[in-house]
Structure formats: C-alpha cells, structure tokens
Amino acid sequence: MGFKVILDKDTCIGCGVCASIAPEIFEIKNMKSNLVGMEPVTSGKQERALKDDEVEKAKEASNSCPTKSISVVEV
C-alpha cells in the first residue's frame, strides 16, 4: 500500500503554505501551487504517488491548506 497526493487547481488560491511546509512536493508557479516535477497547469487536478518519507509532510500541507485543495489518499 502506498499514498498519493491530489491537488485541486480549481480551488487553489496560491497562498504558498503547502510549498513552505513541503517544498519537495509543492511549488508555486503561475500564482498557483503545482506538484514538483509536473507540468504546471492552472485548472483541473494534479496527482502523483508519494514516497514513504513524503507522506507526513503531504498530510501536514493538506491539513494546513485554507481551501482544502490538497488530498492525501491511500492507494
């Protein structure tokens, strides 16, 4: 079992709290959060698998997101 992170670009306001908590997972591009290593998009959803050592930081970012645009789900 593993985990993946899902970022909802439609509700993201680009505040940057996720990137400050987990810069190895999130970065701000085009005034919105993006998943590191993925092509920046302005709408829709981005998702990627999480490494074991990224899960706790992704959960912390999810809990800190003011618009609840980040989900961490078990796969």
C-alpha positions, 0 to 999 in steps of 0.5 A: 500500500502506498499514498498519493497526493491530489491537488485541486487547481480549481480551488487553489488560491496560491497562498504558498503554505503547502510549498513552505511546509513541503517544498519537495512536493509543492511549488508555486508557479503561475500564482498557483501551487503545482506538484514538483516535477509536473507540468504546471497547469492552472485548472483541473487536478494534479496527482502523483504517488508519494514516497514513504518519507513524503507522506507526513509532510503531504498530510501536514500541507493538506491539513494546513491548506485554507481551501482544502485543495490538497488530498492525501489518499491511500492507494 
